[in-house]
């Protein structure tokens, strides 16, 4: 199995791993993120800072009664283009690897939004259509 970082690098993503985000602001059709190394523009933000919800608060995301960030089924917050994952949106629901859990779900939702239709992150073999077609024809 290929490490997640390698997959991201293979897609040409400009990673800024290890740079703590100190501020996020809405800017035009997207966002500007500030780190100790500089500023970066993004169309989407995925908040994955655990129980620290300061960035969500600074973006004026709505909160639930238990002080978690309010999200819909797609993990999107009340702010268009901002998603909240893990303990941001679920009290005491800690995950060791956000990119394999809620973060991955948020990424699929963002990709679906960009594509304009449902996006899936797996390959379907060419033979699948004939196999499923045969099952349907046989009444299975």
Helices and strands as residue ranges (DSSP letters): H 4-10, E 21-27, E 30-35, E 39-42, E 45-47, H 54-58, E 82-84, G 86-88, G 98-100, H 102-115, H 127-137
